[in-house]
Amino acid sequence: MRVQRRTVMAGLLLPTLAGFTRANTEHPVASTTHGPVRGYRDGAIRVFKGIRYGADTGPRRFQPPSPPHSWTEPADTAAYGSASPQGGSEPNQSEDCLFLNVWTPGLDAERRPVMVYIHGGGYSTGSGSSPLYDGTRLAGRNDVVVVTLNHRVNLFGYAYLARLAGPTFADSGQAGQLDLILALQWVRDNISAFGGDPSRVMVFGQSGGGAKIATLMATPSAAGLFHRAATMSGQQVTASGPMNATRRAAAWLDALDLPPDRAAEAATLPVDRLLRAAEITDPVLGYGSLYFGPVLDDRTLTRHPFYPDAPAQSAAIPMIIGNTRDETRAFLGGDPANYALTWDELPGRMTLANMRIDVAPEGVIAAYRAMHSDWSPSDVFFAATTAARSWRGAIIEAEARAAAGTPAFVYQLNWTSPIDGGRRGAMHTDDIPLALDTVAASGSRAQGPQAQQMADILSGAFVSLARTGDPNHPGLPTWTPYDLTRRQTMIMDVPPRMEDDPRGDQRCLFARIPYVQPGT
């Protein structure tokens, strides 16, 4: 009789348990150190968007982040969290912006490689919510865990008030970097609950994202939080010095009608007013709006990221350093006049704002005409601005790693999208959908019959680095690290190929001119 009763009770419970299993499958729940989170299924992938990793930064404006308050009931994580306040069209902005997103093949005991993407936009704009950063395909096709995140940018993350507003704001020039460190601590402490391996965390990012990573590689409090790194058209050779950072902060306060002795009041002003005041011309550069970026504050950042050498703390971290052949066509290629330049017009276009180094244009033009006599003025313009402005930092970092005996794997994207008849070349941002395998996403420039093949090649290299510390995979010829003799570089194209010292003549031309990171 007892057996029968147990059988009946089990039969009554089965529908309930089956319903619970279905609900748990469609809306998976994972535990974190702060509380449970409820996501959703996208095919075979479990997705958690808008997981809180830090508390609202509004009450602690210009100060280090703090962990969130704990919760007990599952938090719904089906939508992206807010982005940091910024100019432009980024939706859903708020100072309450410390959120991250996770894509995982399973909430199990597997220890999958973890790929943390840090968004670009300089240090001024962006979020981890772009369709180009969606981790569904990367996670599903490669059995990895993908993470994207939001953090404070522009003045909210990097305005340096330490010398003006006192000890409360001593860390203001690094608040955005401290957000990233808090997010990586969250990954260390929680990613195993999402099927990830906390001992195999790779950070990768494009443009400003890569620069943030280079800075983290020299930041003592970030040591041990990631184990591989890849930067895409984003380097940070030197940080902003404290005096120039203070000069910028003072100019910004002046635009706010705040004298230096009232600098602390900036923490109480409306967001829109703060952003509008930052639109003034940068007093150090003499062009563009105010630059806000990491500061050599001798607190969080005690040395320049890649000056005078590669940081010893990240010597053991395998690294990819990438760039695109035609970087500046993204910034300067939208002006039709730049495709129809004459030799007489060219010197006037090669300004400090476009070249980012202090060099006489006439000598550069003469050198290019001697090296490439068949090039047009427009060809010279785009090549010279790319080599001087965007490529130089990548070379310096690759040289520093090689000199330290811990060489990086270097690539150059040559593959060109057929958009606009291909005249924009392989420009800045073109490797984003290729590395993240999102060529079909809204905003992707990776189009044409070779786009997916190119994505398989580049994303495969990133996944392999995350998994093993080596980017080589069957879709590539043997990729050897960069040394100072051969300067080996993987040319990312269809098919890919290795070259020694591509564009070496241009590299040598600019190597004689001192380079200081724009903004520093």
C-alpha positions in Angstrom: 0.0 0.0 0.0 2.9 2.3 0.8 4.5 1.5 -2.5 1.2 2.3 -4.4 0.8 5.6 -2.6 4.4 6.6 -3.5 3.7 5.7 -7.1 0.5 7.7 -7.2 2.3 10.7 -5.6 5.1 10.5 -8.1 2.6 10.4 -10.9 1.0 13.5 -9.6 4.3 15.3 -9.4 5.6 14.4 -12.9 3.5 17.0 -14.8 4.7 19.7 -12.3 8.3 18.6 -12.6 8.0 18.5 -16.4 6.6 22.0 -16.4 9.4 23.2 -14.2 12.0 21.6 -16.6 10.5 23.2 -19.6 10.3 26.6 -17.9 13.9 26.2 -16.7 15.0 25.3 -20.2 13.2 28.2 -21.9 14.2 30.7 -19.1 17.4 29.4 -17.6 18.5 30.6 -14.2 22.1 31.0 -13.1 23.5 31.8 -9.7 25.9 34.7 -9.2 27.7 36.0 -6.1 25.1 38.8 -5.9 22.0 36.8 -6.7 20.3 34.6 -9.3 19.6 35.8 -12.8 17.0 34.5 -15.3 17.9 34.6 -19.0 16.4 33.1 -22.2 17.1 30.6 -25.0 18.3 31.6 -28.5 18.4 28.3 -30.2 21.0 26.2 -28.3 22.5 29.3 -26.6 21.5 30.6 -23.2 21.5 34.4 -23.2 21.7 36.7 -20.2 21.5 40.4 -21.0 21.8 43.3 -18.5 23.4 41.4 -15.6 24.3 44.0 -13.0 28.0 43.9 -12.0 28.2 47.2 -10.3 26.0 49.6 -8.4 24.5 52.8 -9.8 27.4 55.2 -10.4 25.2 58.3 -10.3 25.6 58.8 -6.5 29.3 58.1 -6.9 30.0 60.2 -9.9 33.8 60.5 -10.8 34.6 57.9 -8.1 35.5 54.2 -8.2 32.6 51.8 -8.8 31.2 49.6 -6.1 29.6 46.1 -6.3 25.9 45.9 -6.5 23.6 45.2 -3.6 22.6 41.5 -3.4 19.2 40.2 -4.3 17.4 37.0 -3.6 14.7 36.5 -6.4 15.9 35.8 -9.9 16.6 39.1 -11.8 15.2 39.2 -15.3 18.1 39.5 -17.8 16.3 39.5 -21.1 17.2 43.0 -22.2 20.5 45.0 -22.4 21.3 47.4 -19.6 21.7 51.1 -20.0 24.7 52.6 -21.7 26.9 55.3 -20.2 25.8 58.9 -20.9 27.4 60.1 -24.1 26.8 62.1 -27.2 25.5 60.6 -30.4 22.6 58.2 -30.9 23.4 55.4 -28.4 19.9 54.5 -27.0 19.0 53.9 -23.3 21.6 56.1 -21.5 22.0 56.4 -17.8 24.6 56.8 -15.1 23.3 53.5 -13.8 25.3 51.6 -16.6 27.4 48.9 -15.0 25.9 45.9 -16.8 27.2 42.9 -18.8 25.9 40.3 -21.1 26.7 36.5 -21.4 26.1 34.0 -24.2 26.8 30.4 -23.3 26.2 27.0 -24.8 25.3 25.6 -21.4 24.9 26.1 -17.7 27.0 23.1 -16.8 30.3 22.0 -15.4 32.2 22.4 -18.7 35.1 24.8 -18.5 34.8 26.7 -21.8 37.2 29.5 -22.9 35.7 32.9 -22.1 35.9 35.7 -24.7 35.2 39.2 -23.2 34.7 41.9 -25.8 35.4 45.5 -24.8 33.7 47.9 -27.1 35.3 50.8 -29.0 34.2 54.4 -29.6 37.4 55.9 -28.3 36.9 56.5 -24.6 33.9 58.6 -25.5 31.0 56.5 -26.9 29.7 53.0 -27.3 28.3 50.1 -25.3 28.3 46.4 -25.4 24.8 46.3 -26.9 25.6 46.7 -30.6 24.2 43.9 -32.9 27.7 43.6 -34.2 28.8 42.3 -30.7 26.0 39.7 -30.4 27.7 36.6 -29.1 25.2 34.0 -30.3 27.1 32.6 -33.3 30.6 32.9 -31.7 29.4 31.0 -28.7 27.3 28.4 -30.6 29.8 27.6 -33.4 32.8 27.4 -31.2 31.7 26.2 -27.8 32.9 29.3 -25.9 31.3 31.7 -23.5 31.1 35.3 -24.8 30.8 38.4 -22.6 30.2 42.0 -23.5 29.8 44.9 -21.1 29.1 48.6 -20.5 31.2 51.0 -18.5 31.5 54.7 -17.9 33.0 56.6 -20.9 34.0 60.2 -21.7 34.0 62.6 -18.8 32.1 60.2 -16.6 34.8 57.6 -16.8 38.0 59.7 -17.3 37.6 63.4 -16.3 40.6 64.0 -14.0 39.6 66.1 -11.1 42.2 64.9 -8.6 44.3 68.0 -8.6 41.3 70.3 -8.5 38.6 68.7 -6.4 40.5 66.9 -3.7 40.9 63.3 -2.4 37.2 62.3 -2.9 37.9 62.4 -6.7 41.5 61.0 -6.5 40.6 58.2 -8.9 38.4 60.2 -11.3 40.8 59.8 -14.2 40.5 56.1 -14.1 36.9 55.5 -13.2 36.1 53.9 -16.5 39.1 51.5 -16.3 38.1 50.6 -12.7 34.7 49.7 -14.1 36.4 47.3 -16.5 38.4 45.8 -13.6 35.2 45.3 -11.6 33.6 43.6 -14.6 36.6 41.3 -15.0 36.4 40.5 -11.3 32.8 39.5 -11.8 33.9 37.2 -14.6 36.5 35.6 -12.4 34.0 35.0 -9.6 30.9 34.0 -11.6 31.7 32.7 -15.1 32.0 29.1 -14.0 28.2 29.2 -13.2 27.8 29.9 -16.9 29.9 27.0 -18.1 33.1 29.2 -18.5 36.7 28.7 -17.4 37.9 31.5 -15.1 41.5 30.5 -15.9 41.0 31.0 -19.6 39.7 34.5 -20.0 40.5 36.4 -23.2 39.9 40.1 -23.6 39.6 41.5 -27.1 38.4 44.8 -28.4 38.6 47.1 -31.4 39.8 50.8 -31.5 39.1 52.3 -28.1 38.4 48.8 -26.8 41.9 47.7 -27.8 43.3 50.8 -26.2 41.5 50.0 -22.9 43.0 46.5 -23.0 46.5 47.8 -23.6 46.1 50.0 -20.6 44.8 47.2 -18.5 47.9 45.2 -19.4 49.9 47.8 -17.5 47.5 48.3 -14.6 48.5 46.4 -11.4 45.0 45.8 -10.1 44.1 44.1 -13.4 46.9 41.5 -13.1 45.6 37.9 -13.2 42.1 38.9 -14.4 42.7 37.8 -18.1 45.0 35.4 -19.7 45.0 36.2 -23.4 44.5 39.5 -25.2 43.7 40.7 -28.7 43.6 44.4 -29.9 42.2 45.4 -33.2 43.2 48.8 -34.5 43.4 50.0 -30.9 46.6 50.7 -29.0 47.6 52.8 -26.0 51.3 53.6 -26.0 51.2 56.4 -23.6 48.5 57.6 -21.2 47.5 61.2 -20.6 49.9 62.9 -18.2 48.3 64.4 -15.0 49.1 68.0 -15.9 47.6 67.8 -19.4 44.6 66.0 -17.9 44.2 68.7 -15.4 44.4 71.3 -18.1 41.6 69.7 -19.9 39.5 69.4 -16.7 40.1 73.1 -16.0 38.9 74.0 -19.5 35.8 71.9 -19.1 35.1 73.4 -15.7 35.4 76.9 -17.3 32.8 75.9 -19.9 30.6 74.9 -17.0 31.2 78.4 -15.3 32.8 76.7 -12.4 36.1 78.1 -11.0 38.7 75.5 -9.9 37.8 75.9 -6.2 34.3 74.7 -7.1 35.3 71.7 -9.2 33.5 69.3 -6.9 30.2 70.8 -7.9 30.5 69.1 -11.3 29.4 66.0 -9.4 26.0 67.5 -8.9 25.2 69.1 -12.3 22.8 67.6 -14.9 24.2 65.1 -17.4 23.3 67.1 -20.5 25.1 70.2 -19.2 28.3 68.2 -18.5 28.3 66.7 -22.0 27.6 70.0 -23.7 30.5 71.6 -21.9 32.9 68.9 -23.1 32.3 69.9 -26.8 34.8 72.7 -26.6 38.1 72.4 -28.5 40.7 70.4 -26.8 43.3 72.9 -25.3 46.2 70.4 -25.6 45.6 69.1 -29.1 44.2 72.3 -30.6 41.5 70.4 -32.5 38.6 68.2 -31.8 36.4 68.2 -28.7 37.9 67.5 -25.2 39.8 64.2 -24.9 39.1 62.1 -21.9 41.2 58.9 -21.4 43.3 57.0 -18.9 45.6 59.2 -16.8 49.1 58.4 -15.4 47.8 59.1 -11.9 50.4 57.0 -9.9 47.5 55.3 -8.2 45.6 52.9 -10.5 48.1 53.5 -13.4 51.7 53.8 -12.4 53.4 53.6 -15.8 52.6 54.2 -19.4 51.0 51.2 -21.1 53.7 50.5 -23.7 56.4 53.1 -22.9 59.3 52.8 -22.5 58.8 49.1 -23.0 56.1 46.4 -22.9 54.7 46.0 -19.4 56.3 43.1 -17.5 53.1 42.2 -15.6 51.5 40.9 -18.9 54.6 39.4 -20.5 53.1 35.9 -20.1 49.8 36.8 -21.8 49.6 35.6 -25.4 48.6 38.6 -27.6 47.3 39.4 -31.1 47.9 42.9 -32.4 45.9 43.8 -35.5 45.3 46.7 -37.8 43.5 47.3 -41.1 45.4 48.4 -44.2 43.2 51.5 -44.9 42.3 52.6 -41.4 41.6 56.3 -42.1 39.2 55.8 -45.0 36.7 55.2 -42.1 37.3 58.8 -40.8 38.3 60.7 -43.9 36.8 58.6 -46.8 33.3 60.0 -46.4 34.4 63.3 -48.0 34.3 62.9 -51.8 36.9 65.7 -52.1 39.5 63.4 -50.6 39.2 61.0 -53.6 39.9 63.8 -56.1 42.8 65.6 -54.6 45.5 67.3 -56.7 49.1 67.5 -55.7 48.7 71.2 -55.0 45.8 70.5 -52.6 47.4 67.5 -50.8 49.7 69.4 -48.4 46.8 71.3 -47.0 44.9 68.1 -46.2 47.8 66.6 -44.4 47.2 68.6 -41.2 48.1 67.7 -37.6 44.5 66.7 -37.1 44.7 64.2 -39.9 48.3 63.0 -39.4 48.4 63.1 -35.6 52.2 63.6 -35.6 54.2 66.8 -36.1 55.8 66.4 -39.5 56.1 68.7 -42.6 53.7 67.3 -45.3 56.0 68.3 -48.2 58.7 65.8 -47.1 56.2 63.0 -46.6 54.6 63.6 -50.0 58.0 63.6 -51.7 58.9 60.3 -50.0 55.7 58.7 -51.0 56.1 59.8 -54.6 59.6 58.3 -54.7 58.4 55.1 -53.2 55.1 54.7 -55.2 55.3 56.8 -58.3 52.1 55.3 -59.7 50.0 56.5 -56.7 47.5 59.4 -56.9 47.4 62.2 -54.4 44.4 60.5 -52.8 46.3 57.2 -52.5 49.1 59.1 -50.7 46.7 60.9 -48.5 45.0 57.8 -47.2 48.2 55.8 -46.9 50.1 58.5 -45.1 47.4 59.3 -42.6 46.9 55.6 -41.9 50.6 54.9 -41.4 51.2 58.0 -39.2 48.0 58.1 -37.3 46.5 54.6 -36.9 49.2 52.1 -37.6 52.1 53.6 -35.7 50.9 52.5 -32.2 50.5 48.9 -33.4 54.0 48.8 -34.7 55.4 50.3 -31.4 53.5 47.7 -29.3 54.6 44.8 -31.5 58.2 46.0 -31.4 58.1 46.3 -27.6 56.7 42.8 -27.2 59.3 41.4 -29.5 62.1 43.3 -27.8 61.0 41.9 -24.4 61.1 38.3 -25.8 57.3 37.9 -25.6 56.4 38.5 -29.2 52.8 39.1 -30.3 51.0 37.6 -33.3 50.4 40.5 -35.7 47.9 40.7 -38.5 46.9 43.2 -41.1 43.4 43.1 -42.6 43.5 43.5 -46.4 40.2 41.9 -47.3 37.9 44.5 -48.7 34.2 44.7 -48.7 32.5 45.3 -52.1 30.5 48.2 -50.6 30.9 51.4 -52.5 32.7 49.5 -55.2 35.5 48.6 -52.7 36.9 52.1 -52.7 36.8 52.4 -48.9 39.4 49.6 -48.8 39.9 47.6 -45.6 39.1 50.4 -43.2 38.8 51.0 -39.5 36.0 48.8 -37.9 35.9 46.3 -40.8 37.4 43.5 -38.7 34.7 43.8 -36.0 32.0 41.5 -37.7 34.8 39.2 -38.9 36.2 38.6 -35.5 32.8 38.3 -33.8 31.3 36.3 -36.7 28.4 38.7 -37.1 28.6 39.5 -40.8 24.8 39.3 -41.2 24.2 41.7 -38.3 22.7 45.2 -38.7 25.5 47.7 -39.3 28.0 45.1 -40.7 30.1 46.2 -43.7 31.3 42.6 -44.3 29.3 41.8 -47.4 29.8 39.8 -50.6 30.5 36.1 -51.3 33.7 36.0 -49.3 32.5 37.7 -46.1 31.6 34.6 -44.2 34.8 32.8 -45.3 36.8 35.8 -44.0 34.9 35.7 -40.8 35.6 32.0 -40.3 39.3 32.7 -40.8 39.6 35.7 -38.4 37.1 34.6 -35.7 38.8 31.1 -35.8 42.1 32.7 -34.9 40.6 34.6 -32.0 38.8 31.5 -30.7 42.0 29.4 -31.0 43.9 32.1 -29.0 41.2 32.0 -26.4 41.2 28.2 -26.2 45.0 27.4 -26.4 46.9 30.7 -26.3 47.9 30.2 -30.0 45.8 31.6 -32.9 46.9 29.0 -35.4 44.1 26.9 -36.8 43.5 24.8 -40.0 42.2 27.7 -42.0 45.5 29.6 -41.7 49.0 29.1 -43.0 51.5 28.8 -40.1 51.3 32.1 -38.1 54.6 32.9 -36.5 55.1 35.6 -33.9 56.5 39.0 -34.9 60.2 39.5 -34.4 62.4 42.5 -35.1 64.3 40.8 -38.0 61.4 39.6 -40.2 58.4 41.4 -38.7 56.1 38.5 -39.6 52.5 39.5 -40.3 49.5 37.5 -41.2 47.7 39.2 -44.1 44.0 38.5 -43.4 42.5 38.0 -46.8 40.9 35.3 -48.9 43.2 33.3 -48.9 45.3 34.5 -45.9 49.1 34.6 -46.2 52.2 35.5 -44.2 54.3 38.4 -45.2 57.5 39.8 -43.7 57.4 43.6 -43.0 54.4 44.6 -45.1 54.5 48.3 -45.9 58.0 48.3 -44.6 58.9 51.4 -46.6 56.2 53.4 -44.9 57.1 52.0 -41.5 60.7 53.2 -42.0 59.5 56.7 -43.2 57.7 57.4 -40.0 60.0 55.6 -37.6 62.3 58.6 -37.5 59.5 60.9 -36.1 58.7 60.8 -32.4 55.3 59.4 -31.6 53.1 60.5 -28.8 49.7 59.0 -28.4 47.1 61.5 -29.5 45.4 62.9 -26.4 48.5 62.5 -24.2 
